[in-house]
C-alpha cells in the first residue's frame, strides 16, 4: 500500500506541476485579476515577518501610506508565501510555489478520499479531472486567486474526516 501511495503521489505531483507549467514558462507577474495583489502581499508579509512582526497587522508599503492588510488579507496562504519568500527572496516564485503546494496537497487528500471507494487508477483519474477542471484552470490563469486555490485543500480534507468520523463511530457502536 505504501509503494502504491508513493507512485500515486509522484503522478499527482507531475500533473500538479503540468497544471501550472505556464507560470514557469512565462516568468514574471501573470496577467490575472488577483495575482499581482497576492504577490505584493507575499512580499510585504515576508518583510514584516523578517522584522519580527507576528501576527502581521500593518503593511507599511501599501499605496504609499500603508494598510492593515494583515487583518483582512487571506492570511494562511499569504503567511506560507511570506515564509517561503524569506527563504527564496522572490515573491513570484513564492506565489507559484504556494500554488503548486496547494494543488498537490488537494490532489493527495482527494486521492486518499477516493481510495476509500475505488481502486488506484480511478482515484488517480479523479485527481487528474480535479486538477485540470475548467474552474481550477481559470482560477490559476485568469483569476490568479491564490486563497481560493489554497482553500481547495480543505474540502477533500473535510470529506475524508467525515468519512473516518462516521466509520469510527459505527465501529464503536458495534462493540
C-alpha contacts under 8 A as a table, 3 or more apart, distances in Angstrom:
res1	aa1	res2	aa2	distance
1	X	4	X	5.11
1	X	5	X	6.20
2	X	5	X	5.05
2	X	6	X	6.29
3	X	6	X	5.21
3	X	7	X	6.27
4	X	7	X	5.23
4	X	8	X	6.09
4	X	120	X	7.85
5	X	8	X	5.02
5	X	9	X	5.97
6	X	9	X	4.91
6	X	10	X	6.16
7	X	10	X	5.13
7	X	11	X	6.37
8	X	11	X	5.08
8	X	12	X	6.10
8	X	120	X	7.76
8	X	124	X	6.94
9	X	12	X	4.97
9	X	13	X	6.00
9	X	108	X	6.60
10	X	13	X	5.04
10	X	14	X	6.18
11	X	14	X	5.05
11	X	15	X	6.30
11	X	124	X	7.95
12	X	15	X	5.18
12	X	16	X	5.97
12	X	104	X	6.63
12	X	107	X	6.49
12	X	108	X	7.00
12	X	124	X	7.34
12	X	127	X	7.32
12	X	128	X	7.52
13	X	16	X	4.97
13	X	17	X	6.10
13	X	104	X	5.82
14	X	17	X	5.17
14	X	18	X	6.20
15	X	18	X	4.93
15	X	19	X	6.17
15	X	128	X	6.85
15	X	131	X	7.35
16	X	19	X	5.22
16	X	20	X	6.88
16	X	100	X	6.44
16	X	103	X	5.92
16	X	104	X	5.58
16	X	107	X	7.91
16	X	131	X	6.69
17	X	20	X	5.45
17	X	21	X	5.88
17	X	100	X	6.56
18	X	21	X	4.97
19	X	22	X	7.66
19	X	131	X	6.96
19	X	132	X	6.71
19	X	137	X	7.46
20	X	23	X	5.60
20	X	24	X	7.23
20	X	96	X	7.91
20	X	99	X	7.97
20	X	100	X	7.15
20	X	140	X	7.42
21	X	24	X	5.16
21	X	25	X	6.23
22	X	25	X	4.99
22	X	26	X	6.12
23	X	26	X	5.45
23	X	27	X	6.01
23	X	30	X	7.25
23	X	96	X	7.20
24	X	27	X	5.50
26	X	30	X	8.00
27	X	30	X	7.64
28	X	92	X	6.78
29	X	35	X	7.06
29	X	36	X	6.27
29	X	39	X	7.88
29	X	92	X	6.69
30	X	35	X	6.51
30	X	36	X	7.40
30	X	141	X	7.70
30	X	144	X	7.93
31	X	35	X	7.45
31	X	36	X	7.99
31	X	141	X	7.99
31	X	142	X	7.54
32	X	35	X	5.69
32	X	36	X	7.57
32	X	141	X	6.38
32	X	142	X	4.90
32	X	143	X	5.21
32	X	144	X	5.28
33	X	36	X	7.68
33	X	142	X	6.57
33	X	143	X	4.84
33	X	144	X	6.07
33	X	145	X	7.82
34	X	37	X	5.39
34	X	38	X	6.34
34	X	143	X	5.97
34	X	144	X	5.12
34	X	145	X	5.83
35	X	38	X	5.09
35	X	39	X	6.00
35	X	143	X	7.47
35	X	144	X	4.72
35	X	145	X	6.68
35	X	146	X	7.38
36	X	39	X	5.09
36	X	40	X	6.03
37	X	40	X	5.12
37	X	41	X	6.10
38	X	41	X	4.95
38	X	42	X	6.07
38	X	78	X	7.34
38	X	95	X	7.44
38	X	146	X	7.07
39	X	42	X	5.08
39	X	43	X	6.26
39	X	91	X	5.63
39	X	92	X	6.00
39	X	95	X	6.06
40	X	43	X	5.10
40	X	44	X	6.14
40	X	91	X	7.38
41	X	44	X	5.02
41	X	45	X	5.90
41	X	78	X	6.71
42	X	45	X	5.13
42	X	46	X	6.10
42	X	78	X	5.44
42	X	79	X	7.28
42	X	81	X	5.48
42	X	82	X	4.78
42	X	85	X	7.20
42	X	91	X	6.10
42	X	94	X	7.60
42	X	95	X	7.37
43	X	46	X	5.26
43	X	47	X	6.42
43	X	82	X	6.40
43	X	85	X	6.98
43	X	90	X	7.96
43	X	91	X	5.40
44	X	47	X	5.18
44	X	48	X	6.27
44	X	59	X	6.28
44	X	61	X	7.33
44	X	82	X	7.67
45	X	48	X	5.01
45	X	49	X	5.93
45	X	56	X	6.93
45	X	59	X	7.35
45	X	78	X	7.10
45	X	79	X	6.71
45	X	82	X	5.20
46	X	49	X	5.04
46	X	50	X	5.95
46	X	79	X	7.83
46	X	81	X	7.82
46	X	82	X	4.13
46	X	83	X	6.13
46	X	85	X	6.06
46	X	86	X	5.71
47	X	50	X	5.19
47	X	51	X	6.27
47	X	82	X	7.90
47	X	86	X	7.87
48	X	51	X	5.14
48	X	52	X	6.56
48	X	53	X	5.36
48	X	54	X	7.85
48	X	56	X	6.47
48	X	59	X	7.21
49	X	52	X	5.08
49	X	53	X	5.14
49	X	54	X	6.37
49	X	56	X	7.05
49	X	82	X	7.40
49	X	83	X	7.62
50	X	53	X	7.38
50	X	86	X	7.07
53	X	56	X	5.50
54	X	57	X	7.92
55	X	70	X	7.62
56	X	59	X	7.65
56	X	70	X	5.13
56	X	71	X	7.88
57	X	68	X	5.34
57	X	69	X	6.30
57	X	70	X	4.06
57	X	71	X	5.66
58	X	66	X	6.83
58	X	67	X	5.70
58	X	68	X	4.34
58	X	69	X	6.14
58	X	70	X	6.06
59	X	62	X	6.25
59	X	66	X	5.33
59	X	67	X	5.48
59	X	68	X	6.18
59	X	69	X	6.26
59	X	70	X	7.23
60	X	64	X	7.60
60	X	65	X	6.49
60	X	66	X	4.01
60	X	67	X	6.58
61	X	64	X	5.49
61	X	65	X	6.44
61	X	66	X	5.13
61	X	67	X	7.96
62	X	65	X	6.06
62	X	66	X	4.45
62	X	67	X	5.96
63	X	66	X	6.17
63	X	67	X	7.87
68	X	71	X	5.78
68	X	72	X	7.42
69	X	72	X	5.43
69	X	73	X	5.34
70	X	73	X	5.64
70	X	75	X	6.92
72	X	75	X	7.65
73	X	78	X	7.84
74	X	77	X	6.70
74	X	78	X	6.57
74	X	147	X	6.25
75	X	78	X	5.22
75	X	79	X	5.84
76	X	79	X	5.18
76	X	80	X	6.19
77	X	80	X	5.07
77	X	81	X	6.03
77	X	98	X	7.07
77	X	146	X	7.20
77	X	147	X	6.05
77	X	150	X	6.48
78	X	81	X	4.91
78	X	82	X	5.88
79	X	82	X	4.91
79	X	83	X	6.13
80	X	83	X	5.21
80	X	84	X	6.24
80	X	98	X	7.17
81	X	84	X	5.06
81	X	85	X	5.98
81	X	91	X	7.70
81	X	94	X	5.28
81	X	95	X	6.08
81	X	97	X	7.79
81	X	98	X	6.06
82	X	85	X	4.92
82	X	86	X	6.31
82	X	91	X	7.88
82	X	94	X	7.43
83	X	86	X	5.19
83	X	87	X	6.84
84	X	87	X	5.26
84	X	88	X	6.27
84	X	89	X	7.94
84	X	94	X	5.65
85	X	88	X	5.07
85	X	89	X	4.82
85	X	90	X	5.73
85	X	91	X	5.65
85	X	93	X	7.76
85	X	94	X	5.35
86	X	89	X	5.48
88	X	93	X	7.60
88	X	94	X	7.32
90	X	93	X	5.41
90	X	94	X	6.24
91	X	94	X	4.94
91	X	95	X	6.11
92	X	95	X	5.02
92	X	96	X	6.28
93	X	96	X	5.13
93	X	97	X	5.96
94	X	97	X	5.00
94	X	98	X	6.16
95	X	98	X	5.28
95	X	99	X	6.29
95	X	146	X	7.83
96	X	99	X	4.96
96	X	100	X	6.16
97	X	100	X	5.04
97	X	101	X	6.08
98	X	101	X	5.09
98	X	102	X	5.98
98	X	146	X	7.84
98	X	150	X	7.75
99	X	102	X	5.16
99	X	103	X	6.19
99	X	146	X	6.52
99	X	149	X	6.99
99	X	150	X	7.08
100	X	103	X	5.22
100	X	104	X	5.95
101	X	104	X	5.06
101	X	105	X	5.91
102	X	105	X	5.30
102	X	106	X	6.06
102	X	149	X	6.42
102	X	150	X	4.93
102	X	151	X	7.91
102	X	152	X	7.39
102	X	153	X	6.44
103	X	106	X	5.30
103	X	107	X	6.09
103	X	131	X	7.10
103	X	149	X	7.03
103	X	150	X	7.44
103	X	152	X	7.76
103	X	153	X	7.61
104	X	107	X	5.06
104	X	108	X	6.17
105	X	108	X	5.03
105	X	109	X	6.11
105	X	153	X	6.19
106	X	109	X	5.25
106	X	110	X	5.93
106	X	152	X	6.04
106	X	153	X	4.17
106	X	154	X	7.45
106	X	156	X	6.91
107	X	110	X	5.07
107	X	111	X	5.94
107	X	127	X	5.53
107	X	130	X	7.63
107	X	131	X	7.17
107	X	153	X	7.93
108	X	111	X	5.01
108	X	112	X	6.28
108	X	127	X	7.99
109	X	112	X	5.07
109	X	113	X	6.28
109	X	153	X	7.32
109	X	156	X	5.96
109	X	157	X	6.11
109	X	160	X	7.71
110	X	113	X	4.99
110	X	114	X	6.12
110	X	127	X	6.60
110	X	156	X	5.15
110	X	157	X	7.44
111	X	114	X	5.08
111	X	115	X	6.05
111	X	123	X	5.58
111	X	124	X	6.47
111	X	126	X	7.57
111	X	127	X	6.17
112	X	115	X	5.15
112	X	116	X	6.80
112	X	160	X	7.63
113	X	116	X	5.51
113	X	117	X	7.58
113	X	156	X	6.85
113	X	159	X	7.22
113	X	160	X	5.37
114	X	117	X	5.48
114	X	118	X	6.01
114	X	123	X	5.27
114	X	126	X	7.66
115	X	118	X	5.09
115	X	119	X	5.89
115	X	120	X	6.53
115	X	123	X	5.93
118	X	122	X	6.41
118	X	123	X	6.33
119	X	122	X	5.97
119	X	123	X	6.28
120	X	123	X	5.17
120	X	124	X	6.22
121	X	124	X	5.18
121	X	125	X	6.16
122	X	125	X	4.89
122	X	126	X	6.08
123	X	126	X	5.05
123	X	127	X	6.38
124	X	127	X	5.05
124	X	128	X	6.19
125	X	128	X	5.00
125	X	129	X	6.18
126	X	129	X	5.09
126	X	130	X	6.22
127	X	130	X	4.97
127	X	131	X	6.01
128	X	131	X	4.99
128	X	132	X	6.11
129	X	132	X	5.35
129	X	133	X	5.68
130	X	133	X	5.16
130	X	136	X	7.54
131	X	136	X	6.59
131	X	137	X	7.90
132	X	136	X	6.46
132	X	137	X	6.25
133	X	136	X	5.35
133	X	137	X	6.33
134	X	137	X	5.11
134	X	138	X	5.99
135	X	138	X	5.16
135	X	139	X	6.12
136	X	139	X	4.99
136	X	140	X	6.32
136	X	149	X	7.44
137	X	140	X	5.11
137	X	141	X	6.02
137	X	142	X	7.75
138	X	141	X	5.33
138	X	142	X	4.96
138	X	143	X	6.18
138	X	144	X	7.88
139	X	142	X	5.90
139	X	143	X	4.82
139	X	144	X	5.41
139	X	145	X	5.54
139	X	146	X	7.93
139	X	148	X	7.74
139	X	149	X	7.02
140	X	143	X	6.27
140	X	144	X	4.80
140	X	145	X	6.62
140	X	146	X	7.74
140	X	149	X	7.79
141	X	144	X	5.82
145	X	148	X	5.53
145	X	149	X	6.38
146	X	149	X	5.20
146	X	150	X	6.01
147	X	150	X	4.91
147	X	151	X	5.99
148	X	151	X	5.02
148	X	152	X	6.46
149	X	152	X	5.24
149	X	153	X	7.72
150	X	153	X	6.01
151	X	154	X	5.60
151	X	155	X	7.60
152	X	155	X	5.93
152	X	156	X	7.59
153	X	156	X	6.38
153	X	157	X	6.49
154	X	157	X	4.82
154	X	158	X	5.94
155	X	158	X	5.12
155	X	159	X	6.28
156	X	159	X	4.95
156	X	160	X	6.01
157	X	160	X	5.06
157	X	161	X	6.10
158	X	161	X	5.08
158	X	162	X	6.04
159	X	162	X	5.10
159	X	163	X	6.17
160	X	163	X	5.17
160	X	164	X	6.35
161	X	164	X	5.16
161	X	165	X	5.96
162	X	165	X	4.96
162	X	166	X	6.07
163	X	166	X	5.34
163	X	167	X	5.95
164	X	167	X	4.96
164	X	168	X	5.81
165	X	168	X	5.31
165	X	169	X	6.02
166	X	169	X	5.06
166	X	170	X	6.15
167	X	170	X	5.20
167	X	171	X	6.32
168	X	171	X	5.04
168	X	172	X	6.12
169	X	172	X	5.14
169	X	173	X	6.22
170	X	173	X	5.17
170	X	174	X	6.34
171	X	174	X	5.16
171	X	175	X	6.68
172	X	175	X	5.39
